[in-house]
Structures are given as C-alpha cells and as structure tokens.
Amino acid sequence: MDADIAFLGLHGGQGEDGTIQGFLEILGIPYTGSGVLASAIAMDKTRANQIFLQSGQKVAPFFEIDKLEYLNSTDAVITKLETLGFPQFLKPVEGGSSVSVYKITNREQLKEKLALIFESDSKVMSQSFLTGIEVSCGVLERYRDGKFKKIALPATEIVPGGEFFDFESKYKQGGSHEITPARISEQEMKRVQELAIAAHRSLGCSGYSRTDFIIVNGEPHILETNTLPGMTETSLIPQQAKAAGISMEEVFSDLIEIGLKRSLY
C-alpha cells in the first residue's frame, strides 16, 4: 500500500480501538487522529474513567462486569449493580456510537439487557444516571510557529429527541436538537473547555478529540472521550469549528499536518 497519509473517518470497533492505527504503523503509513494506545484506552470506557478519576476529573459512579463473573454469580452481580440506583446506563465496555446502550429502570430490565449485551460482548459497564445539561466539546491540535497547540472549541448543548443521546439521536437527521454555543454560563463554558483539553491530554490523544459531559449543579462530569469524532453534516465538530470561525478546510489541513508531523517523532 502506497499513501502519503491515511485520513481516518471510522467509528467503533477496530476502526477506533487502535487496531487500524497499529496496522498503519506496521505499514509505515502516517494517519490522522490518535495513536494506538490513546485509541485503545479511550475505547475502553472503564480504563478511560479510571484515568479521568486519577487526573482529578469527575465521572458518574460505575461498575465493570465481565461475562464469566455474570454467569458464575448472576444474582450477586445484579445486587451489586442495584447499588448504583435506578435509572442507570448499561453499555458494552468497548462499544462506540451509543450502540447497545440502554437506560435501565428496574431489576428485571437489568437482567434482560445484561444477557443481551453478553451475547456479543465480554465486558459491560453500568453507570449511575446523572441529571443535568448534556454538552460536548471538541479539541483541535494545530501546528503553529514550530509548536503544537491545543484549542478547545465552543461546546455544543445536546437536547436528545429521545430519552438520551443514543445512536438515532446522534446520526438520524433531526434526532436531537444541538445548540452551539451551548446555553451555559461563561464560567461553565470555560470549565468544560479546560476539562476537554485535560481529557485529551490525560488519554494521550492526538490531532483532535471530542469529550461529552453532563453538567450537574454547575460541575461538569465526563461521560466519554471520542478519539475519531464524526465529521458528517450532523456531527458536532463541524458545528463547533464554524462557531469558532474555523473552516473545515483548515480543520482537515491541520489534522493532516499533525499526522505527518507525528510520524517524524
């Protein structure tokens, strides 16, 4: 394969978990976005949350359950997860694009959805439900005057069309109402932007990322960081770049330049 650089526009699975990034490194082909390790860690929701906590950031309480533990001690696992309270969110540890994410409201539903997810995944994370303002904030890296610079874009407020920001809300036209810049205070916007850059740094992301938050009583809690955020017409990074006065041509040029520069180090 002969290419100057691979521009990655993949979501979930082996496109976002470091697999394709590792393959390109073996081939010696530079690529856009984060490297192998950052991609793998960000895709692993449990590991990412542990890093966020260690770096002093707030996340909702959570548990990780593996399939063997569930099969060997089903009742004990259910009882453990019930301590998170209802509702809670159940999701594959290494899922993407909100696929197989369920809002759980009772014990029976918890058992049903656990069994369903374990049909195709080996690890599940359940996390307490937080009520607040959902926002998402992109981070771009730019190479200027011989230095790499990280900038946080104006955050987007997300008002899902359904119960939460699920797959359809993310990708279906009109699936959610997105407001950029978010209708939050100047202080909250600054805090979200600071935390988005901190999340980008703590995971070791490169090029760009997008971190989702819930603001509870004025304090942002991280939901997750995406290392290959969407670039479709309904995606958030293009909306945020436009609000910041940055063209998508500039965004793409910066991603390519960062990818090429990284390959030299």
Steps between C-alpha positions, in 0.01 A plus 500: 500500500642837397358814662633826637250487785177319593215732596293298749125541517403180680277437803497228762658156500830449324477838333525688828660263752858523374485201262505692171747746652737214585457352153594833339803532726621156394465614139683823580208717385427820698137554599271759651367487853630334814757223520460137600513539878273804530248343260494175698465669839227741389299211351524312832249697705609354833870571449423851371283575805775377732746737333254789524455433871876478558544835327246662732203514265144404590313201357176330602542195731546181296570127510652270239366146473656226288301220346656222709427684824140549387450135403654371825325742737201651322300596811806650672581707191143629475499593869833679458376702204181592686714702742547751217129570522246537219505619235849401392671461165620161378746482212777282352838602641648529151198615303467811288240737351258417788428156350348260757470773763193457721334712764407254774213572737448175695655168600327289236605731220854492637511120476346503153743755352805349666420166337445675167830690505692190610383321186755705304728669757715369783500806728225739604510828687206632699501860611276714717258730321575869543247776440633822355594685183671281240774670304780389269828682442749446221876548523718573198877491477675747273866537406595866507841671522675169556277401793202270552204687648176358639183709477156422639205583278171653620302222669173376353190447713319179411126463545422139393182427312463181705583410858872551448765562231477153343600375152194645326538834678862516385462400137140549391418840352300685763572229759611761750500876545856629512577855608845648435621678705329325792256701714724494806676769698836640391656338807348160416614528138856579609497207745370256236768615254773460762381150584473401131867592452589320825320184380678525163835524679435234765410239237788605275278597207637655185359716222151540638250357742153570635401454863140471618390634838199531728498823699351428842450799730759695304764225507582309179522120522671317215295241311762395244765619257483421130834479318347501150201732530253507213540738209159457333257784436325422829824464700610729780860589410394675175236698694751600766774591251254724314406673828871558567552646152710204381424353158488124447776543243719633784394212727588237240829672413598513868412132554714400203789721611486366858493141368802561278691682774430221751643241261835681515537457880 
